[in-house]
Amino acid sequence: MLDLRLLFVTLVWGVNFAFVKFALNDFLPLSFTIVRFFVAALFLAAVMVVTKEPFAVERRDIRALVKLGFIGITLYNIFFMYGIKYTTASHSALFISLSPLFAVLLQARTGKRLTPSIALGLLLASTGVYLVVSGRSGGFSFTAAGLTGDILTLCASVLWALYTIQAKPLLEKYSAVAITAYCMAAGSVLLLPFGLHELLKQSWTAVSLQSWAAFGFSAIVSASIAFSLWYQGVRRIGVTRTIAYHYLVPFVAVLFAALFLGERITPVQLAGGIAIIGGVAAVQRVKPEGRKVGT
């Protein structure tokens, strides 16, 4: 059975592409990213205060939390932003969605067995993503000029897989909200050397009310809430079953564009969406890795 909380995450991340694209009319990319995750960290810290969540962490875990923030917030966003700058949106959507495949391959190095259900689910969902992305007008066009962007985006996909996997030991000791808050705080600080020039150039008074609203959705809903629910999924059902939901994001983005932006969804994309759902459902048949805890 599909997890409703993780389905909500994929819905939020799918529509977030449109919100970010709109906000970038007024924001500089790294300026937007740094402030987004800083605000998200503050929001989660406020949640921890209200819910009386302890802030204390063991000294030996501080380095792991900073490393996690560096991987999933700092490096991921640098590779993703520069990747999409040099490649097409179609290529970016395809390569980013391959993070479940990379996660399984990385776990296989530690001895985790690849079951038939996982293999079938990954193959079916990967095929579905290809159909969804290639079904857009123009499809794919591999060029030498876009190779740099493709490689950067693939690196971002691997980083997202690492970000998901390496949280697993920490989730045995701390809540998903606490880990997400610390990772975003560390990641946004570590982004400063790369984006300080954009922060100084950013004209904050020129940002429209609509762009601030899009920023608010991206920071509070897409970052704070969705990232926390993502880690709750890792804790509850394990890495493999959680990260498989990442395959759904491109299809949600296509559905959103069709329903609210007037874009046409093709039969090929619809077939791809069905394949993605079938693939994710197949992966969910695997026995949960995570311990069941209250969330």
Contacts in CASP RR format, 6 or more apart in sequence:
PFRMAT RR
TARGET T0000
AUTHOR 0000-0000-0000
METHOD contacts of the structure
MODEL  1
MLDLRLLFVTLVWGVNFAFVKFALNDFLPLSFTIVRFFVAALFLAAVMVV
TKEPFAVERRDIRALVKLGFIGITLYNIFFMYGIKYTTASHSALFISLSP
LFAVLLQARTGKRLTPSIALGLLLASTGVYLVVSGRSGGFSFTAAGLTGD
ILTLCASVLWALYTIQAKPLLEKYSAVAITAYCMAAGSVLLLPFGLHELL
KQSWTAVSLQSWAAFGFSAIVSASIAFSLWYQGVRRIGVTRTIAYHYLVP
FVAVLFAALFLGERITPVQLAGGIAIIGGVAAVQRVKPEGRKVGT
1 284 0 8 1.000
2 280 0 8 1.000
2 281 0 8 1.000
2 284 0 8 1.000
3 233 0 8 1.000
3 236 0 8 1.000
3 237 0 8 1.000
3 241 0 8 1.000
3 245 0 8 1.000
3 284 0 8 1.000
5 229 0 8 1.000
5 232 0 8 1.000
5 233 0 8 1.000
6 229 0 8 1.000
6 230 0 8 1.000
6 233 0 8 1.000
6 242 0 8 1.000
6 245 0 8 1.000
7 245 0 8 1.000
7 248 0 8 1.000
8 226 0 8 1.000
8 229 0 8 1.000
9 226 0 8 1.000
9 229 0 8 1.000
9 230 0 8 1.000
9 245 0 8 1.000
10 245 0 8 1.000
10 246 0 8 1.000
10 248 0 8 1.000
10 249 0 8 1.000
10 252 0 8 1.000
11 252 0 8 1.000
12 221 0 8 1.000
12 222 0 8 1.000
12 225 0 8 1.000
12 226 0 8 1.000
13 222 0 8 1.000
13 226 0 8 1.000
13 249 0 8 1.000
13 252 0 8 1.000
14 249 0 8 1.000
14 250 0 8 1.000
14 252 0 8 1.000
14 253 0 8 1.000
14 256 0 8 1.000
15 252 0 8 1.000
15 253 0 8 1.000
15 256 0 8 1.000
16 217 0 8 1.000
16 218 0 8 1.000
16 221 0 8 1.000
16 222 0 8 1.000
17 253 0 8 1.000
18 253 0 8 1.000
18 256 0 8 1.000
18 257 0 8 1.000
18 260 0 8 1.000
18 261 0 8 1.000
19 214 0 8 1.000
19 217 0 8 1.000
19 218 0 8 1.000
19 222 0 8 1.000
20 32 0 8 1.000
20 214 0 8 1.000
20 218 0 8 1.000
22 210 0 8 1.000
22 211 0 8 1.000
22 214 0 8 1.000
23 32 0 8 1.000
23 211 0 8 1.000
23 214 0 8 1.000
23 215 0 8 1.000
23 218 0 8 1.000
24 32 0 8 1.000
25 208 0 8 1.000
25 211 0 8 1.000
26 206 0 8 1.000
26 207 0 8 1.000
26 208 0 8 1.000
26 211 0 8 1.000
27 202 0 8 1.000
27 207 0 8 1.000
27 211 0 8 1.000
27 215 0 8 1.000
28 198 0 8 1.000
28 201 0 8 1.000
28 202 0 8 1.000
29 81 0 8 1.000
29 198 0 8 1.000
30 77 0 8 1.000
30 81 0 8 1.000
30 191 0 8 1.000
30 194 0 8 1.000
30 195 0 8 1.000
30 198 0 8 1.000
30 199 0 8 1.000
31 195 0 8 1.000
31 198 0 8 1.000
31 199 0 8 1.000
31 201 0 8 1.000
31 202 0 8 1.000
32 215 0 8 1.000
32 218 0 8 1.000
33 77 0 8 1.000
33 81 0 8 1.000
33 191 0 8 1.000
34 188 0 8 1.000
34 191 0 8 1.000
34 192 0 8 1.000
34 195 0 8 1.000
34 199 0 8 1.000
35 188 0 8 1.000
35 199 0 8 1.000
35 215 0 8 1.000
35 219 0 8 1.000
36 215 0 8 1.000
36 218 0 8 1.000
36 219 0 8 1.000
36 223 0 8 1.000
37 73 0 8 1.000
37 184 0 8 1.000
37 185 0 8 1.000
37 187 0 8 1.000
37 188 0 8 1.000
37 191 0 8 1.000
37 219 0 8 1.000
37 223 0 8 1.000
38 184 0 8 1.000
38 185 0 8 1.000
38 188 0 8 1.000
39 216 0 8 1.000
39 219 0 8 1.000
39 220 0 8 1.000
40 184 0 8 1.000
40 219 0 8 1.000
40 220 0 8 1.000
40 223 0 8 1.000
40 224 0 8 1.000
40 227 0 8 1.000
41 181 0 8 1.000
41 182 0 8 1.000
41 184 0 8 1.000
41 185 0 8 1.000
41 188 0 8 1.000
43 219 0 8 1.000
43 220 0 8 1.000
43 224 0 8 1.000
44 177 0 8 1.000
44 178 0 8 1.000
44 180 0 8 1.000
44 181 0 8 1.000
44 184 0 8 1.000
44 224 0 8 1.000
44 228 0 8 1.000
45 55 0 8 1.000
45 181 0 8 1.000
45 185 0 8 1.000
47 53 0 8 1.000
47 177 0 8 1.000
47 181 0 8 1.000
47 224 0 8 1.000
48 54 0 8 1.000
48 55 0 8 1.000
48 177 0 8 1.000
48 178 0 8 1.000
48 181 0 8 1.000
51 177 0 8 1.000
53 175 0 8 1.000
53 177 0 8 1.000
53 178 0 8 1.000
54 178 0 8 1.000
55 178 0 8 1.000
57 65 0 8 1.000
57 174 0 8 1.000
57 178 0 8 1.000
57 182 0 8 1.000
58 173 0 8 1.000
61 170 0 8 1.000
61 173 0 8 1.000
61 174 0 8 1.000
64 166 0 8 1.000
64 169 0 8 1.000
64 170 0 8 1.000
65 170 0 8 1.000
65 179 0 8 1.000
65 182 0 8 1.000
65 183 0 8 1.000
65 186 0 8 1.000
66 186 0 8 1.000
66 187 0 8 1.000
66 190 0 8 1.000
67 166 0 8 1.000
68 163 0 8 1.000
68 166 0 8 1.000
68 167 0 8 1.000
68 170 0 8 1.000
68 179 0 8 1.000
68 183 0 8 1.000
68 186 0 8 1.000
69 163 0 8 1.000
69 182 0 8 1.000
69 183 0 8 1.000
69 184 0 8 1.000
69 186 0 8 1.000
69 187 0 8 1.000
69 190 0 8 1.000
70 186 0 8 1.000
70 187 0 8 1.000
70 190 0 8 1.000
71 159 0 8 1.000
71 162 0 8 1.000
71 163 0 8 1.000
71 166 0 8 1.000
72 159 0 8 1.000
72 160 0 8 1.000
72 162 0 8 1.000
72 163 0 8 1.000
72 183 0 8 1.000
72 187 0 8 1.000
73 183 0 8 1.000
73 184 0 8 1.000
73 186 0 8 1.000
73 187 0 8 1.000
73 188 0 8 1.000
73 190 0 8 1.000
73 191 0 8 1.000
74 187 0 8 1.000
74 190 0 8 1.000
74 191 0 8 1.000
74 194 0 8 1.000
75 159 0 8 1.000
76 156 0 8 1.000
76 159 0 8 1.000
76 160 0 8 1.000
76 163 0 8 1.000
77 191 0 8 1.000
78 191 0 8 1.000
78 194 0 8 1.000
79 152 0 8 1.000
79 153 0 8 1.000
79 155 0 8 1.000
79 156 0 8 1.000
79 159 0 8 1.000
80 92 0 8 1.000
80 96 0 8 1.000
80 152 0 8 1.000
80 153 0 8 1.000
80 156 0 8 1.000
82 149 0 8 1.000
82 152 0 8 1.000
83 92 0 8 1.000
83 148 0 8 1.000
83 149 0 8 1.000
83 150 0 8 1.000
83 152 0 8 1.000
83 153 0 8 1.000
83 156 0 8 1.000
84 92 0 8 1.000
84 149 0 8 1.000
84 153 0 8 1.000
85 149 0 8 1.000
86 145 0 8 1.000
86 146 0 8 1.000
86 148 0 8 1.000
86 149 0 8 1.000
86 152 0 8 1.000
87 146 0 8 1.000
87 148 0 8 1.000
87 149 0 8 1.000
87 150 0 8 1.000
87 152 0 8 1.000
87 153 0 8 1.000
88 141 0 8 1.000
88 146 0 8 1.000
90 133 0 8 1.000
90 134 0 8 1.000
90 136 0 8 1.000
90 138 0 8 1.000
90 139 0 8 1.000
90 140 0 8 1.000
91 140 0 8 1.000
91 146 0 8 1.000
91 149 0 8 1.000
91 150 0 8 1.000
91 153 0 8 1.000
92 153 0 8 1.000
93 129 0 8 1.000
93 133 0 8 1.000
93 250 0 8 1.000
93 253 0 8 1.000
94 129 0 8 1.000
94 130 0 8 1.000
94 133 0 8 1.000
94 140 0 8 1.000
94 250 0 8 1.000
95 150 0 8 1.000
95 153 0 8 1.000
95 154 0 8 1.000
95 156 0 8 1.000
95 157 0 8 1.000
96 153 0 8 1.000
96 156 0 8 1.000
96 157 0 8 1.000
96 160 0 8 1.000
96 249 0 8 1.000
97 129 0 8 1.000
97 157 0 8 1.000
97 246 0 8 1.000
97 247 0 8 1.000
97 249 0 8 1.000
97 250 0 8 1.000
98 126 0 8 1.000
98 129 0 8 1.000
98 154 0 8 1.000
98 157 0 8 1.000
99 157 0 8 1.000
99 158 0 8 1.000
99 160 0 8 1.000
99 161 0 8 1.000
99 164 0 8 1.000
99 243 0 8 1.000
99 246 0 8 1.000
100 122 0 8 1.000
100 125 0 8 1.000
100 161 0 8 1.000
100 240 0 8 1.000
100 243 0 8 1.000
100 244 0 8 1.000
100 246 0 8 1.000
100 247 0 8 1.000
100 283 0 8 1.000
101 122 0 8 1.000
101 126 0 8 1.000
102 157 0 8 1.000
102 158 0 8 1.000
102 161 0 8 1.000
103 161 0 8 1.000
103 164 0 8 1.000
103 165 0 8 1.000
103 239 0 8 1.000
103 240 0 8 1.000
103 243 0 8 1.000
104 112 0 8 1.000
104 114 0 8 1.000
104 118 0 8 1.000
104 122 0 8 1.000
104 240 0 8 1.000
106 158 0 8 1.000
106 161 0 8 1.000
106 162 0 8 1.000
106 165 0 8 1.000
107 165 0 8 1.000
107 239 0 8 1.000
107 240 0 8 1.000
108 114 0 8 1.000
112 240 0 8 1.000
115 286 0 8 1.000
117 282 0 8 1.000
117 283 0 8 1.000
117 285 0 8 1.000
117 286 0 8 1.000
118 240 0 8 1.000
118 282 0 8 1.000
118 283 0 8 1.000
118 286 0 8 1.000
120 279 0 8 1.000
120 282 0 8 1.000
121 244 0 8 1.000
121 278 0 8 1.000
121 279 0 8 1.000
121 280 0 8 1.000
121 282 0 8 1.000
121 283 0 8 1.000
122 244 0 8 1.000
122 279 0 8 1.000
122 283 0 8 1.000
124 275 0 8 1.000
124 276 0 8 1.000
124 278 0 8 1.000
124 279 0 8 1.000
124 282 0 8 1.000
125 244 0 8 1.000
125 247 0 8 1.000
125 275 0 8 1.000
125 276 0 8 1.000
125 278 0 8 1.000
125 279 0 8 1.000
125 280 0 8 1.000
125 283 0 8 1.000
126 247 0 8 1.000
127 272 0 8 1.000
127 275 0 8 1.000
128 247 0 8 1.000
128 251 0 8 1.000
128 271 0 8 1.000
128 272 0 8 1.000
128 273 0 8 1.000
128 275 0 8 1.000
128 276 0 8 1.000
129 247 0 8 1.000
129 250 0 8 1.000
129 251 0 8 1.000
129 272 0 8 1.000
129 276 0 8 1.000
130 272 0 8 1.000
131 268 0 8 1.000
131 269 0 8 1.000
131 271 0 8 1.000
131 272 0 8 1.000
131 273 0 8 1.000
131 275 0 8 1.000
132 250 0 8 1.000
132 251 0 8 1.000
132 254 0 8 1.000
132 269 0 8 1.000
132 272 0 8 1.000
132 273 0 8 1.000
132 276 0 8 1.000
133 139 0 8 1.000
133 140 0 8 1.000
133 250 0 8 1.000
134 140 0 8 1.000
134 268 0 8 1.000
135 266 0 8 1.000
135 268 0 8 1.000
135 269 0 8 1.000
136 254 0 8 1.000
136 266 0 8 1.000
136 269 0 8 1.000
142 150 0 8 1.000
160 246 0 8 1.000
161 243 0 8 1.000
164 230 0 8 1.000
164 234 0 8 1.000
164 239 0 8 1.000
164 242 0 8 1.000
164 243 0 8 1.000
165 239 0 8 1.000
167 179 0 8 1.000
167 231 0 8 1.000
167 234 0 8 1.000
168 234 0 8 1.000
168 235 0 8 1.000
168 238 0 8 1.000
168 239 0 8 1.000
170 179 0 8 1.000
171 179 0 8 1.000
171 231 0 8 1.000
171 234 0 8 1.000
171 235 0 8 1.000
172 235 0 8 1.000
172 291 0 8 1.000
176 228 0 8 1.000
176 229 0 8 1.000
176 230 0 8 1.000
176 231 0 8 1.000
176 232 0 8 1.000
176 233 0 8 1.000
176 234 0 8 1.000
176 235 0 8 1.000
176 295 0 8 1.000
177 228 0 8 1.000
179 231 0 8 1.000
180 224 0 8 1.000
180 227 0 8 1.000
180 228 0 8 1.000
180 231 0 8 1.000
184 223 0 8 1.000
184 224 0 8 1.000
184 227 0 8 1.000
192 199 0 8 1.000
207 215 0 8 1.000
230 242 0 8 1.000
232 295 0 8 1.000
233 242 0 8 1.000
234 242 0 8 1.000
234 243 0 8 1.000
234 290 0 8 1.000
235 290 0 8 1.000
235 291 0 8 1.000
235 293 0 8 1.000
235 295 0 8 1.000
236 288 0 8 1.000
236 290 0 8 1.000
236 292 0 8 1.000
236 293 0 8 1.000
236 295 0 8 1.000
237 288 0 8 1.000
237 289 0 8 1.000
237 290 0 8 1.000
238 288 0 8 1.000
238 289 0 8 1.000
238 290 0 8 1.000
239 289 0 8 1.000
240 283 0 8 1.000
240 286 0 8 1.000
240 289 0 8 1.000
241 283 0 8 1.000
241 284 0 8 1.000
241 286 0 8 1.000
241 288 0 8 1.000
241 289 0 8 1.000
244 279 0 8 1.000
244 280 0 8 1.000
244 283 0 8 1.000
244 284 0 8 1.000
245 280 0 8 1.000
247 276 0 8 1.000
247 279 0 8 1.000
247 280 0 8 1.000
248 276 0 8 1.000
248 277 0 8 1.000
248 280 0 8 1.000
251 269 0 8 1.000
251 272 0 8 1.000
251 273 0 8 1.000
251 276 0 8 1.000
251 277 0 8 1.000
254 263 0 8 1.000
254 265 0 8 1.000
254 269 0 8 1.000
255 265 0 8 1.000
257 263 0 8 1.000
257 265 0 8 1.000
258 264 0 8 1.000
258 265 0 8 1.000
END
